[in-house]
Amino acid sequence: MAADTKLFSPIKIRGITIPNRIVLSPLCMYSANHGMASDWQFAHLSTFARGKTGLIFAEATAVEARGRITPGCLGIWTDEQADALKPITSFIDRMGCIPAMQLAHAGRKAGTKTPWNGGTPLDDEDRKAGNPSWDIIAPSDIPVAEGWVIPKAMDSNDISEIIQAFADAAARAIKAGFKVIEIHSAHGYLLHSFLSPLANKRNDEYGGDIHGRMKLLIQVVDAVRKVIPEDTPLFCRISAVDGLENGWEIDDSVVLAKKLKEHGVDVVDCSAGGISGAPLFRSNKDGKPMKTNMDRGPGFQVPYSDKVKNEADIKTMAVGVIVDPNQAEEILQSSKADLIAVGRELMYNPFWSLHAAQALNADPEFSMWPEQYKWGVNRRGKLAEFKGVRDGT
Ligand SMILES: Cc1cc2nc3c(=O)[nH]c(=O)nc-3n(C[C@H](O)[C@H](O)[C@H](O)COP(=O)(O)O)c2cc1C
């Protein structure tokens, strides 16, 4: 008999029922053509749908061309770009999983090389290769690190344009078939950089105290909530802490989460870091890793999810080195999160969800598996009885 687990129990948020609690964390692929999804995005995301990951996030998708991290980042600032995503949402849907869109603007971290080419700002070499840099915008004219482009401090027109760009992108994402929308306000990108006192030195209504620094994000949330259907869940990814002295702290995140809830956000996705130095998982220009006071061990960001969930009374998603099914189950059982996002472990094993169900005995009959695989995989146990096939004895 199947074990009763939390990880494989469905969750209903507004009008959407997610079949299990496992989420493909958004993963930039740097493989789009002028913001248009390529066959890579289809192959990549459909794999996790075959692997029955409950909620499948497309990568950070730029709401305007300036908001791409690299020239190869996915975008949704045109209808054509949205149309190119339809086969992906339709396949995810057909597999019984939920397609989700992460709307993003890279802010002062825009205009870089791919991580496998160093992740540093685009330079002459890129321009000669047909990839010139572009105007970089941010709350203040403070570069993300030494040697990076000095961004333009946004004026009130830029701010209005950005709010509109998020709303237009959200409407396009809904038309493209996405059932969940997430606003990316983490990892040092535009909206996070408005929140953090390390990047936002404005002295107008969008800066100053926490309420001023939260203002742009809240206006974006309102604009997005207005154009998406009432029954569409809205998530917001935050960096729960900057992990740097005088930066954004966990108590700020609780204040923000309460406000997000009031404005119609359903789930706070609790990541961390990225405000200065190079982007996550990269080393900065002189090759030194980004310095934060965060220890990046198993489940290192779960305490942020726990605190936000329980103090702001809002659903949360935990993420960060969650690699083991029992670890994921324990996080849910102890009410530290409502959803479990997995990034690198799912790239390592795109069928992690199906394998986790086996490990927790939640699917002894392989009933979660796609029809096309189920009947064959069901007989696989017998193959394993032929001792010698596997171990060569
Ligand atoms: C290749 C790669 C691409 C990523 N792209 C994004 C992204 O588009 N948006 C985002 O919010 N986080 C992004 N992240 C962070 C992941 O979503 C996730 O939060 C992080 O990898 C920690 O989870 P993990 O330990 O399960 O990998 C990326 C991480 C990796 C490794």
The ligand as an SDF file (V2000), in Angstrom:
LIG
                    3D

 31 33  0  0  0  0  0  0  0  0999 V2000
   21.9030   27.0220  -13.6150 C   0  0  0  0  0  0  0  0  0  0  0  0
   21.1020   27.8020  -12.6230 C   0  0  0  0  0  0  0  0  0  0  0  0
   20.2050   28.7500  -13.0910 C   0  0  0  0  0  0  0  0  0  0  0  0
   19.4150   29.4710  -12.1810 C   0  0  0  0  0  0  0  0  0  0  0  0
   18.4880   30.3560  -12.6640 N   0  0  0  0  0  0  0  0  0  0  0  0
   17.6330   30.9530  -11.8000 C   0  0  0  0  0  0  0  0  0  0  0  0
   16.5430   31.7320  -12.2920 C   0  0  0  0  0  0  0  0  0  0  0  0
   16.3160   31.8440  -13.4920 O   0  0  0  0  0  0  0  0  0  0  0  0
   15.7400   32.3310  -11.3780 N   0  0  0  0  0  0  0  0  0  0  0  0
   15.9270   32.1650  -10.0240 C   0  0  0  0  0  0  0  0  0  0  0  0
   15.1700   32.7240   -9.2280 O   0  0  0  0  0  0  0  0  0  0  0  0
   16.9220   31.3980   -9.5520 N   0  0  0  0  0  0  0  0  0  0  0  0
   17.7510   30.7760  -10.4000 C   0  0  0  0  0  0  0  0  0  0  0  0
   18.7010   29.9360   -9.9160 N   0  0  0  0  0  0  0  0  0  0  0  0
   18.6700   29.5620   -8.4890 C   0  0  0  0  0  0  0  0  0  0  0  0
   17.8180   28.2870   -8.3460 C   0  0  0  0  0  0  0  0  0  0  0  0
   16.4760   28.4880   -8.7330 O   0  0  0  0  0  0  0  0  0  0  0  0
   17.8190   27.7720   -6.8920 C   0  0  0  0  0  0  0  0  0  0  0  0
   17.2470   28.7560   -6.0740 O   0  0  0  0  0  0  0  0  0  0  0  0
   19.2170   27.4520   -6.4260 C   0  0  0  0  0  0  0  0  0  0  0  0
   19.8930   26.6660   -7.3790 O   0  0  0  0  0  0  0  0  0  0  0  0
   19.2160   26.7260   -5.0790 C   0  0  0  0  0  0  0  0  0  0  0  0
   18.4920   25.5120   -5.1810 O   0  0  0  0  0  0  0  0  0  0  0  0
   19.2570   24.1010   -5.3990 P   0  0  0  0  0  0  0  0  0  0  0  0
   20.2340   23.9740   -4.2710 O   0  0  0  0  0  0  0  0  0  0  0  0
   18.1460   23.0960   -5.3400 O   0  0  0  0  0  0  0  0  0  0  0  0
   19.9380   24.1560   -6.7370 O   0  0  0  0  0  0  0  0  0  0  0  0
   19.5480   29.2350  -10.7890 C   0  0  0  0  0  0  0  0  0  0  0  0
   20.4660   28.2970  -10.3430 C   0  0  0  0  0  0  0  0  0  0  0  0
   21.2290   27.5720  -11.2350 C   0  0  0  0  0  0  0  0  0  0  0  0
   22.1720   26.5310  -10.7140 C   0  0  0  0  0  0  0  0  0  0  0  0
  1  2  1  0
  2  3  1  0
  2 30  2  0
  3  4  2  0
  4  5  1  0
  4 28  1  0
  5  6  2  0
  6  7  1  0
  6 13  1  0
  7  8  2  0
  7  9  1  0
  9 10  1  0
 10 11  2  0
 10 12  1  0
 12 13  2  0
 13 14  1  0
 14 15  1  0
 14 28  1  0
 15 16  1  0
 16 17  1  0
 16 18  1  0
 18 19  1  0
 18 20  1  0
 20 21  1  0
 20 22  1  0
 22 23  1  0
 23 24  1  0
 24 25  2  0
 24 26  1  0
 24 27  1  0
 28 29  2  0
 29 30  1  0
 30 31  1  0
M  END
$$$$
